[in-house]
Amino acid sequence: MLREWQKRCITKVLERYQHQPDALVLATPGSGKTIMASYVAKSLLDERKVDYVICFSPSKVVSHSIQKTFRHILERPFNGQLGALGTSRTYHSMANINELLSNLSMSRVLVIFDEIHHCAGDGDSPANTWGIQLLSAIQHLATYTLSLTGTPWRTDTLPIPLARYSDPEGNIQCDFSYDLKEAIRDKVCRAPFITSIDTDQVMVRKNKKTNTYRSITELLESGDVSYRMILKQPEIITHMLSLSIQKLDKLRASSPNTGGLIVASSSQHALQIQSILYGHFGKEATLVSYRLDDSPELINHFREDTSEWIISIAMISEGTDIPRLQVCCNLTDVTTELYFRQILGRILRMTNNQTAIGYMFVLAEPNLVEYAECLNEAIPGSYNYKKNERLIDSMDVSDTIEGNQDTHDDTQPFTPEIDINNFISSDNQKIIEYSALTELSMNSFKARIISYHL
């Protein structure tokens, strides 16, 4: 059954097609854009306005999900083979799309672009490969185009293909918009509950010199350590996991299939998290990465089973539909608003047997806190502080396989006062290498709660 916003959107898009061939829909992550798009396609096919549908999306996992949805709604194959009404492809496949374009050059085609912000360029400014292909070929092929996005901007500020912008403000103009506030009101999405973890005191010993800082913000502004280094501290990971596990365990008491997402910075970081998760808490986790060929299959399996945790490296962000995810431990070093909102969207999909709140735990990195507060501009919110006193002594561990991107290579290593083997399981000792760069000492954690309600 279609949601009310989906019905309104479908009507709006079909009305626009009476005058213009292109439509752009902005709908908050987790609200059901793919279902809406499949009914637009069904309507055009039923009215014999198009003969074929092509969907493009950012990853194989999302492409497979789109194929499954369209096959169900259209009640016909959607695999690009003989007798199919369409096909679902990744943006990467555009590099080898000439044969498809040739076969469909005489057909009436609806082209759907999921997460259109992955393409960039306006014909004059630089554009990535996907954007160039879109502008030079796809647009001329399509009878109609439907562009979908939950985050209508790019971190590099390049314009999005097929989008219209206001002049001179440069704001994107959508044919239909459905924001998070509306989605929460309509009980389409969960309300976000974001906890940012900070510290009252940080002592950094570097080159036999000790500096003291009052917060993670002060620490980062000092330049003594990077955010990536902080995220690798075993005690930081342990504390963040502890809060996330407590919340997930409580939710699973009433909804046993509720799942948790941990977002890591790199492959080595993910292995470190996985080791602490198992060694300290006795919790197992599925690990998926853009580098692992079987990750799409692992994600699909996790979607259908009832296991607790999945750890992701650049895999589960936008468009990946795992509705049972309700808790996120955000440990990635990517601090753009685009990525923050994409990750948050993974835990906001509403389900019938779970509560109406999605929980995210992040460190109090200033950009992430700002993004959380920006969410609060659309939804009335409340703020409060709670402290969890805990003495920790920690050191940094560098990612020796993927390379350390920090700018502190001139620091003199010291002998750590704690044993890293206490935090890493013996199974991974030969895989993960560590070198101590900077010693950190934090006297306490505190958590800022940023909650949202209507």
Kinemage of the C-alpha trace (Angstrom):
@kinemage 1
@onewidth
@group {chain A} dominant
@subgroup {mainchain}
@vectorlist {calphas} color= white
{ca met a 1} P 0.000 0.000 0.000
{ca leu a 2} L 1.356 3.400 -0.961
{ca arg a 3} L 1.979 6.053 1.662
{ca glu a 4} L 0.228 9.392 1.319
{ca trp a 5} L 3.413 11.256 0.410
{ca gln a 6} L 4.153 8.684 -2.294
{ca lys a 7} L 0.679 9.156 -3.801
{ca arg a 8} L 1.100 12.948 -3.847
{ca cys a 9} L 4.564 12.638 -5.338
{ca ile a 10} L 3.464 10.255 -8.113
{ca thr a 11} L 0.647 12.647 -9.079
{ca lys a 12} L 3.059 15.602 -9.104
{ca val a 13} L 5.640 13.795 -11.234
{ca leu a 14} L 3.083 12.597 -13.790
{ca glu a 15} L 1.661 16.116 -14.016
{ca arg a 16} L 5.130 17.494 -14.722
{ca tyr a 17} L 5.660 14.924 -17.475
{ca gln a 18} L 2.754 16.497 -19.330
{ca his a 19} L 4.954 19.560 -19.905
{ca gln a 20} L 8.575 18.572 -19.184
{ca pro a 21} L 10.484 15.282 -19.580
{ca asp a 22} L 12.584 15.586 -16.400
{ca ala a 23} L 11.555 15.436 -12.734
{ca leu a 24} L 13.604 15.686 -9.539
{ca val a 25} L 12.304 14.308 -6.224
{ca leu a 26} L 13.879 15.018 -2.848
{ca ala a 27} L 12.710 12.678 -0.101
{ca thr a 28} L 14.380 12.050 3.222
{ca pro a 29} L 16.404 8.819 3.478
{ca gly a 30} L 14.316 5.861 4.550
{ca ser a 31} L 10.994 7.241 3.297
{ca gly a 32} L 10.474 4.855 0.366
{ca lys a 33} L 11.694 6.574 -2.818
{ca thr a 34} L 12.202 3.302 -4.707
{ca ile a 35} L 8.600 2.164 -4.179
{ca met a 36} L 7.372 5.565 -5.358
{ca ala a 37} L 9.553 5.400 -8.471
{ca ser a 38} L 8.345 1.914 -9.331
{ca tyr a 39} L 4.735 3.126 -9.386
{ca val a 40} L 5.690 6.059 -11.627
{ca ala a 41} L 7.196 3.498 -13.988
{ca lys a 42} L 4.102 1.290 -13.751
{ca ser a 43} L 1.817 4.196 -14.604
{ca leu a 44} L 3.851 5.187 -17.679
{ca leu a 45} L 4.028 1.575 -18.857
{ca asp a 46} L 0.289 1.014 -18.319
{ca glu a 47} L -0.503 4.183 -20.284
{ca arg a 48} L 1.911 3.037 -23.015
{ca lys a 49} L 3.967 6.201 -22.730
{ca val a 50} L 7.191 4.221 -22.339
{ca asp a 51} L 8.344 0.777 -23.441
{ca tyr a 52} L 11.271 0.203 -21.120
{ca val a 53} L 12.685 1.367 -17.775
{ca ile a 54} L 16.363 1.750 -16.826
{ca cys a 55} L 17.406 2.388 -13.232
{ca phe a 56} L 20.865 3.581 -12.207
{ca ser a 57} L 22.116 3.490 -8.607
{ca pro a 58} L 25.403 3.864 -6.714
{ca ser a 59} L 26.138 0.238 -5.749
{ca lys a 60} L 25.430 -3.402 -6.546
{ca val a 61} L 23.545 -3.841 -3.287
{ca val a 62} L 21.191 -0.957 -4.082
{ca ser a 63} L 20.892 -2.048 -7.720
{ca his a 64} L 19.815 -5.529 -6.632
{ca ser a 65} L 17.262 -4.078 -4.208
{ca ile a 66} L 15.804 -1.872 -6.954
{ca gln a 67} L 15.567 -4.839 -9.306
{ca lys a 68} L 13.666 -6.828 -6.675
{ca thr a 69} L 11.240 -3.973 -5.958
{ca phe a 70} L 10.492 -3.223 -9.611
{ca arg a 71} L 10.024 -6.908 -10.407
{ca his a 72} L 7.450 -7.128 -7.614
{ca ile a 73} L 5.513 -3.960 -8.525
{ca leu a 74} L 5.601 -4.441 -12.318
{ca glu a 75} L 4.978 -8.197 -12.037
{ca arg a 76} L 7.423 -8.788 -14.856
{ca pro a 77} L 11.144 -9.615 -15.014
{ca phe a 78} L 13.427 -6.622 -14.475
{ca asn a 79} L 16.804 -8.182 -15.266
{ca gly a 80} L 17.474 -6.728 -18.703
{ca gln a 81} L 16.958 -10.046 -20.440
{ca leu a 82} L 14.443 -11.029 -23.112
{ca gly a 83} L 10.897 -10.329 -21.935
{ca ala a 84} L 11.946 -7.952 -19.159
{ca leu a 85} L 10.401 -4.517 -18.780
{ca gly a 86} L 13.658 -2.981 -17.680
{ca thr a 87} L 17.021 -3.303 -16.022
{ca ser a 88} L 18.809 -2.052 -12.918
{ca arg a 89} L 22.427 -0.968 -13.333
{ca thr a 90} L 25.108 0.774 -11.279
{ca tyr a 91} L 26.539 4.148 -12.233
{ca his a 92} L 29.864 2.404 -12.762
{ca ser a 93} L 28.308 0.459 -15.635
{ca met a 94} L 27.881 3.660 -17.636
{ca ala a 95} L 31.438 3.250 -18.859
{ca asn a 96} L 30.213 0.255 -20.914
{ca ile a 97} L 26.716 1.368 -21.794
{ca asn a 98} L 27.056 1.878 -25.565
{ca glu a 99} L 25.424 -1.456 -26.434
{ca leu a 100} L 22.431 -0.711 -24.218
{ca leu a 101} L 22.060 2.748 -25.739
{ca ser a 102} L 22.171 1.302 -29.237
{ca asn a 103} L 19.523 -1.325 -28.486
{ca leu a 104} L 17.140 1.239 -26.999
{ca ser a 105} L 17.709 4.135 -29.370
{ca met a 106} L 14.344 3.508 -31.059
{ca ser a 107} L 12.391 2.857 -27.849
{ca arg a 108} L 10.550 5.129 -25.431
{ca val a 109} L 12.481 4.894 -22.197
{ca leu a 110} L 12.062 6.059 -18.607
{ca val a 111} L 15.458 6.487 -16.953
{ca ile a 112} L 15.528 6.629 -13.155
{ca phe a 113} L 18.594 7.967 -11.356
{ca asp a 114} L 18.771 6.921 -7.717
{ca glu a 115} L 20.880 9.271 -5.564
{ca ile a 116} L 21.499 11.569 -8.527
{ca his a 117} L 24.084 13.586 -6.585
{ca his a 118} L 26.602 10.866 -7.466
{ca cys a 119} L 26.817 12.524 -10.870
{ca ala a 120} L 28.204 16.004 -11.364
{ca gly a 121} L 28.757 18.572 -14.080
{ca asp a 122} L 26.943 21.226 -16.116
{ca gly a 123} L 28.634 20.863 -19.488
{ca asp a 124} L 31.080 23.686 -18.787
{ca ser a 125} L 32.512 22.872 -15.390
{ca pro a 126} L 34.537 19.703 -14.719
{ca ala a 127} L 32.419 16.585 -14.336
{ca asn a 128} L 33.097 13.042 -13.270
{ca thr a 129} L 32.706 10.146 -15.693
{ca trp a 130} L 29.137 9.404 -14.641
{ca gly a 131} L 28.085 13.027 -15.143
{ca ile a 132} L 29.641 13.222 -18.592
{ca gln a 133} L 27.900 10.019 -19.681
{ca leu a 134} L 24.605 11.352 -18.373
{ca leu a 135} L 24.875 14.675 -20.154
{ca ser a 136} L 26.133 13.317 -23.474
{ca ala a 137} L 24.070 10.144 -23.913
{ca ile a 138} L 21.458 9.186 -21.344
{ca gln a 139} L 19.570 12.462 -21.425
{ca his a 140} L 19.103 12.191 -25.196
{ca leu a 141} L 17.999 8.573 -24.945
{ca ala a 142} L 15.334 9.066 -22.299
{ca thr a 143} L 11.750 9.943 -23.062
{ca tyr a 144} L 11.401 10.779 -19.375
{ca thr a 145} L 13.866 10.978 -16.500
{ca leu a 146} L 13.177 10.697 -12.787
{ca ser a 147} L 15.995 11.772 -10.476
{ca leu a 148} L 15.854 10.788 -6.817
{ca thr a 149} L 17.877 12.071 -3.888
{ca gly a 150} L 17.736 12.164 -0.120
{ca thr a 151} L 20.764 14.470 0.148
{ca pro a 152} L 20.616 17.015 -2.706
{ca trp a 153} L 24.146 18.349 -2.663
{ca arg a 154} L 27.728 17.270 -3.218
{ca thr a 155} L 30.727 17.867 -0.989
{ca asp a 156} L 32.666 19.215 -4.000
{ca thr a 157} L 29.819 21.704 -4.759
{ca leu a 158} L 29.589 20.669 -8.419
{ca pro a 159} L 26.080 20.985 -9.904
{ca ile a 160} L 23.944 17.878 -10.184
{ca pro a 161} L 22.982 16.808 -13.727
{ca leu a 162} L 19.359 17.313 -14.781
{ca ala a 163} L 18.741 19.528 -11.738
{ca arg a 164} L 17.548 23.140 -11.896
{ca tyr a 165} L 19.059 25.818 -9.683
{ca ser a 166} L 17.671 29.176 -8.583
{ca asp a 167} L 19.437 32.285 -9.810
{ca pro a 168} L 21.416 33.890 -8.271
{ca glu a 169} L 21.140 31.897 -5.014
{ca gly a 170} L 22.085 28.588 -6.625
{ca asn a 171} L 19.610 26.561 -4.553
{ca ile a 172} L 18.450 23.293 -6.049
{ca gln a 173} L 14.820 23.310 -7.212
{ca cys a 174} L 12.858 20.107 -6.708
{ca asp a 175} L 9.559 19.111 -8.257
{ca phe a 176} L 8.567 17.392 -5.020
{ca ser a 177} L 10.100 17.523 -1.549
{ca tyr a 178} L 9.439 15.422 1.518
{ca asp a 179} L 11.608 16.269 4.527
{ca leu a 180} L 12.426 14.443 7.739
{ca lys a 181} L 10.021 16.493 9.820
{ca glu a 182} L 7.112 15.456 7.603
{ca ala a 183} L 8.276 11.835 7.570
{ca ile a 184} L 8.374 11.689 11.368
{ca arg a 185} L 4.975 13.340 11.623
{ca asp a 186} L 3.535 10.799 9.171
{ca lys a 187} L 5.233 7.918 11.029
{ca val a 188} L 7.144 7.074 7.865
{ca cys a 189} L 10.551 7.536 9.526
{ca arg a 190} L 11.817 7.191 13.046
{ca ala a 191} L 12.860 10.242 15.014
{ca pro a 192} L 16.658 10.492 15.400
{ca phe a 193} L 18.168 10.397 18.874
{ca ile a 194} L 21.835 11.349 18.620
{ca thr a 195} L 24.325 11.018 21.462
{ca ser a 196} L 27.656 12.811 21.038
{ca ile a 197} L 30.456 11.616 23.305
{ca asp a 198} L 32.952 14.161 24.614
{ca thr a 199} L 35.507 14.385 27.418
{ca asp a 200} L 36.119 16.910 30.191
{ca gln a 201} L 39.882 16.621 30.061
{ca val a 202} L 42.389 15.282 27.549
{ca met a 203} L 46.118 15.094 28.252
{ca val a 204} L 48.417 14.559 25.298
{ca arg a 205} L 52.038 13.531 25.806
{ca lys a 206} L 54.093 14.058 22.700
{ca asn a 207} L 57.875 14.419 22.411
{ca lys a 208} L 58.104 14.382 26.228
{ca lys a 209} L 55.742 17.376 26.383
{ca thr a 210} L 52.266 17.207 27.943
{ca asn a 211} L 49.345 19.409 26.859
{ca thr a 212} L 45.873 19.441 28.406
{ca tyr a 213} L 42.611 20.110 26.555
{ca arg a 214} L 39.048 20.461 27.817
{ca ser a 215} L 37.237 18.786 24.929
{ca ile a 216} L 37.639 16.881 21.693
{ca thr a 217} L 37.134 20.155 19.832
{ca glu a 218} L 40.059 21.780 21.626
{ca leu a 219} L 42.151 18.685 21.011
{ca leu a 220} L 41.473 18.726 17.291
{ca glu a 221} L 42.057 22.474 17.013
{ca ser a 222} L 45.462 22.043 18.641
{ca gly a 223} L 46.677 19.850 15.796
{ca asp a 224} L 48.374 17.463 18.219
{ca val a 225} L 46.228 14.559 17.014
{ca ser a 226} L 43.803 13.969 14.173
{ca tyr a 227} L 40.224 12.779 14.394
{ca arg a 228} L 41.277 9.533 12.754
{ca met a 229} L 43.788 8.939 15.548
{ca ile a 230} L 41.164 9.548 18.223
{ca leu a 231} L 38.777 7.065 16.616
{ca lys a 232} L 41.409 4.328 16.897
{ca gln a 233} L 41.865 4.621 20.650
{ca pro a 234} L 40.820 1.248 22.152
{ca glu a 235} L 39.113 2.936 25.108
{ca ile a 236} L 37.166 5.246 22.819
{ca ile a 237} L 35.987 2.284 20.767
{ca thr a 238} L 35.155 0.301 23.908
{ca his a 239} L 33.133 3.139 25.422
{ca met a 240} L 31.241 3.847 22.184
{ca leu a 241} L 30.503 0.149 21.722
{ca ser a 242} L 29.372 -0.160 25.329
{ca leu a 243} L 26.748 2.561 24.927
{ca ser a 244} L 25.592 1.150 21.587
{ca ile a 245} L 25.373 -2.422 22.903
{ca gln a 246} L 23.382 -1.343 25.961
{ca lys a 247} L 20.868 0.391 23.723
{ca leu a 248} L 20.608 -2.487 21.241
{ca asp a 249} L 20.236 -5.089 24.001
{ca lys a 250} L 17.383 -3.090 25.497
{ca leu a 251} L 15.633 -2.794 22.119
{ca arg a 252} L 16.093 -6.491 21.320
{ca ala a 253} L 14.373 -7.420 24.586
{ca ser a 254} L 11.074 -6.424 22.985
{ca ser a 255} L 12.054 -6.783 19.304
{ca pro a 256} L 14.568 -9.649 18.936
{ca asn a 257} L 15.459 -8.971 15.284
{ca thr a 258} L 16.591 -5.358 15.848
{ca gly a 259} L 20.060 -4.806 14.410
{ca gly a 260} L 22.976 -2.450 14.939
{ca leu a 261} L 25.321 -0.784 12.441
{ca ile a 262} L 28.944 0.144 13.162
{ca val a 263} L 30.614 2.384 10.574
{ca ala a 264} L 34.404 2.080 10.494
{ca ser a 265} L 37.087 4.269 8.920
{ca ser a 266} L 39.141 1.582 7.189
{ca ser a 267} L 39.615 -2.167 6.900
{ca gln a 268} L 42.137 -2.249 9.727
{ca his a 269} L 39.925 -0.087 11.885
{ca ala a 270} L 37.023 -2.466 11.241
{ca leu a 271} L 39.126 -5.439 12.328
{ca gln a 272} L 40.104 -3.580 15.487
{ca ile a 273} L 36.440 -2.842 16.238
{ca gln a 274} L 35.443 -6.432 15.482
{ca ser a 275} L 38.125 -7.735 17.838
{ca ile a 276} L 37.079 -5.446 20.710
{ca leu a 277} L 33.424 -6.228 20.090
{ca tyr a 278} L 34.086 -9.947 20.461
{ca gly a 279} L 36.966 -9.926 22.946
{ca his a 280} L 35.479 -7.402 25.377
{ca phe a 281} L 31.724 -7.900 24.945
{ca gly a 282} L 31.433 -11.396 23.468
{ca lys a 283} L 29.500 -10.034 20.475
{ca glu a 284} L 29.998 -11.304 16.941
{ca ala a 285} L 29.578 -9.063 13.882
{ca thr a 286} L 29.333 -9.388 10.119
{ca leu a 287} L 32.010 -7.313 8.390
{ca val a 288} L 31.330 -5.845 4.941
{ca ser a 289} L 33.621 -3.717 2.820
{ca tyr a 290} L 33.808 -2.291 -0.674
{ca arg a 291} L 36.984 -4.391 -0.970
{ca leu a 292} L 35.245 -7.715 -0.280
{ca asp a 293} L 33.505 -9.341 -3.241
{ca asp a 294} L 31.013 -11.222 -1.085
{ca ser a 295} L 29.811 -8.113 0.781
{ca pro a 296} L 26.532 -7.792 -1.191
{ca glu a 297} L 25.647 -11.385 -0.283
{ca leu a 298} L 26.591 -10.793 3.357
{ca ile a 299} L 24.410 -7.672 3.484
{ca asn a 300} L 21.464 -9.544 1.981
{ca his a 301} L 21.915 -12.343 4.524
{ca phe a 302} L 22.126 -9.861 7.417
{ca arg a 303} L 18.977 -8.147 6.161
{ca glu a 304} L 16.983 -11.363 6.493
{ca asp a 305} L 18.448 -12.905 9.640
{ca thr a 306} L 18.290 -11.807 13.286
{ca ser a 307} L 21.981 -11.337 14.144
{ca glu a 308} L 22.963 -8.265 16.122
{ca trp a 309} L 25.794 -6.307 14.512
{ca ile a 310} L 27.168 -5.441 11.094
{ca ile a 311} L 30.394 -3.455 10.601
{ca ser a 312} L 30.675 -1.465 7.383
{ca ile a 313} L 33.508 0.173 5.490
{ca ala a 314} L 31.978 2.380 2.763
{ca met a 315} L 29.149 -0.089 2.077
{ca ile a 316} L 26.021 0.635 4.101
{ca ser a 317} L 25.283 4.284 3.565
{ca glu a 318} L 22.721 5.544 1.088
{ca gly a 319} L 20.048 3.399 -0.455
{ca thr a 320} L 20.916 0.185 1.409
{ca asp a 321} L 17.650 -1.061 2.809
{ca ile a 322} L 17.981 -2.944 6.113
{ca pro a 323} L 14.866 -1.758 7.997
{ca arg a 324} L 15.688 -3.688 11.178
{ca leu a 325} L 18.730 -1.462 11.817
{ca gln a 326} L 17.888 0.873 14.693
{ca val a 327} L 21.218 1.629 16.406
{ca cys a 328} L 24.323 3.121 14.786
{ca cys a 329} L 27.792 3.484 16.290
{ca asn a 330} L 29.404 6.048 13.982
{ca leu a 331} L 33.195 5.591 14.058
{ca thr a 332} L 34.057 6.730 10.554
{ca asp a 333} L 36.527 9.557 9.979
{ca val a 334} L 34.421 10.931 7.113
{ca thr a 335} L 32.867 14.065 8.573
{ca thr a 336} L 30.861 15.521 5.693
{ca glu a 337} L 27.190 16.369 6.165
{ca leu a 338} L 26.324 14.282 3.122
{ca tyr a 339} L 27.779 11.105 4.633
{ca phe a 340} L 26.400 11.878 8.106
{ca arg a 341} L 22.841 12.131 6.782
{ca gln a 342} L 23.246 9.045 4.606
{ca ile a 343} L 24.387 6.946 7.564
{ca leu a 344} L 21.665 8.357 9.798
{ca gly a 345} L 19.089 7.380 7.201
{ca arg a 346} L 19.982 3.697 7.631
{ca ile a 347} L 18.444 3.609 11.129
{ca leu a 348} L 15.367 5.744 10.453
{ca arg a 349} L 13.305 3.327 8.354
{ca met a 350} L 10.081 2.646 10.194
{ca thr a 351} L 8.958 -0.929 10.894
{ca asn a 352} L 5.848 -2.328 12.541
{ca asn a 353} L 7.500 -4.188 15.410
{ca gln a 354} L 10.095 -1.624 16.502
{ca thr a 355} L 9.997 1.660 18.397
{ca ala a 356} L 9.794 4.994 16.551
{ca ile a 357} L 13.297 6.213 17.444
{ca gly a 358} L 16.643 5.615 15.740
{ca tyr a 359} L 19.739 5.882 17.947
{ca met a 360} L 23.132 7.135 16.746
{ca phe a 361} L 26.294 7.422 18.853
{ca val a 362} L 29.072 9.716 17.601
{ca leu a 363} L 32.097 11.435 19.043
{ca ala a 364} L 31.762 15.175 19.623
{ca glu a 365} L 33.660 16.109 16.484
{ca pro a 366} L 32.511 19.700 15.861
{ca asn a 367} L 31.243 19.115 12.326
{ca leu a 368} L 29.152 16.120 13.375
{ca val a 369} L 27.631 18.030 16.289
{ca glu a 370} L 26.770 20.884 13.933
{ca tyr a 371} L 25.069 18.495 11.507
{ca ala a 372} L 23.026 17.022 14.335
{ca glu a 373} L 21.971 20.511 15.406
{ca cys a 374} L 20.997 21.331 11.819
{ca leu a 375} L 18.547 18.439 11.961
{ca asn a 376} L 17.092 20.118 15.021
{ca glu a 377} L 16.273 23.268 13.046
{ca ala a 378} L 13.438 21.421 11.316
{ca ile a 379} L 12.210 19.538 14.382
{ca pro a 380} L 11.748 20.940 17.899
{ca gly a 381} L 14.345 19.338 20.107
{ca ser a 382} L 15.765 19.165 23.609
{ca tyr a 383} L 19.324 19.181 24.895
{ca asn a 384} L 20.798 17.868 28.120
{ca tyr a 385} L 24.077 16.576 29.465
{ca lys a 386} L 24.958 13.491 31.397
{ca lys a 387} L 28.394 12.479 32.648
{ca asn a 388} L 29.944 9.066 32.943
{ca glu a 389} L 33.113 9.408 35.017
{ca arg a 390} L 35.800 7.014 33.897
{ca leu a 391} L 39.578 7.187 33.969
{ca ile a 392} L 41.191 6.037 30.733
{ca asp a 393} L 44.769 5.959 29.560
{ca ser a 394} L 45.140 5.394 25.876
{ca met a 395} L 47.429 5.404 22.910
{ca asp a 396} L 47.005 5.713 19.181
{ca val a 397} L 47.348 2.803 16.780
{ca ser a 398} L 48.213 3.471 13.145
{ca asp a 399} L 46.752 1.759 10.116
{ca thr a 400} L 49.956 0.311 8.739
{ca ile a 401} L 48.416 -1.573 5.830
{ca glu a 402} L 46.267 1.195 4.378
{ca gly a 403} L 48.694 3.930 5.358
{ca asn a 404} L 48.506 6.624 8.015
{ca gln a 405} L 47.088 9.853 6.630
{ca asp a 406} L 47.969 11.903 9.686
{ca thr a 407} L 50.587 14.636 9.649
{ca his a 408} L 52.491 13.636 12.782
{ca asp a 409} L 55.161 11.385 11.343
{ca asp a 410} L 57.869 13.384 13.132
{ca thr a 411} L 56.682 12.345 16.590
{ca gln a 412} L 58.997 10.126 18.587
{ca pro a 413} L 57.393 6.828 19.565
{ca phe a 414} L 57.331 5.804 23.199
{ca thr a 415} L 56.745 2.591 25.069
{ca pro a 416} L 53.024 2.289 25.859
{ca glu a 417} L 51.959 1.774 29.464
{ca ile a 418} L 49.090 -0.567 28.515
{ca asp a 419} L 49.133 -3.840 26.647
{ca ile a 420} L 47.411 -3.647 23.279
{ca asn a 421} L 46.942 -7.424 23.389
{ca asn a 422} L 44.210 -6.888 25.974
{ca phe a 423} L 42.089 -5.297 23.288
{ca ile a 424} L 42.868 -7.393 20.215
{ca ser a 425} L 41.976 -11.061 19.893
{ca ser a 426} L 44.832 -13.448 19.138
{ca asp a 427} L 43.216 -14.448 15.828
{ca asn a 428} L 43.997 -11.044 14.365
{ca gln a 429} L 47.485 -10.566 15.777
{ca lys a 430} L 49.163 -11.451 12.489
{ca ile a 431} L 46.778 -9.281 10.472
{ca ile a 432} L 46.871 -5.999 12.364
{ca glu a 433} L 50.113 -4.128 13.091
{ca tyr a 434} L 50.303 -1.270 15.551
{ca ser a 435} L 52.743 1.501 16.314
{ca ala a 436} L 52.277 3.882 19.228
{ca leu a 437} L 52.533 7.515 18.152
{ca thr a 438} L 50.930 9.707 20.798
{ca glu a 439} L 49.705 9.004 24.309
{ca leu a 440} L 46.303 10.330 25.327
{ca ser a 441} L 44.795 10.412 28.794
{ca met a 442} L 41.108 11.316 29.269
{ca asn a 443} L 39.679 11.789 32.757
{ca ser a 444} L 36.010 11.298 31.940
{ca phe a 445} L 33.454 10.934 29.202
{ca lys a 446} L 30.299 12.983 28.937
{ca ala a 447} L 27.415 12.518 26.544
{ca arg a 448} L 25.396 15.270 24.938
{ca ile a 449} L 21.945 14.038 24.006
{ca ile a 450} L 20.387 15.641 20.933
{ca ser a 451} L 16.862 14.301 20.667
{ca tyr a 452} L 13.990 15.101 18.341
{ca his a 453} L 10.265 14.933 18.805
{ca leu a 454} L 7.107 16.439 17.348
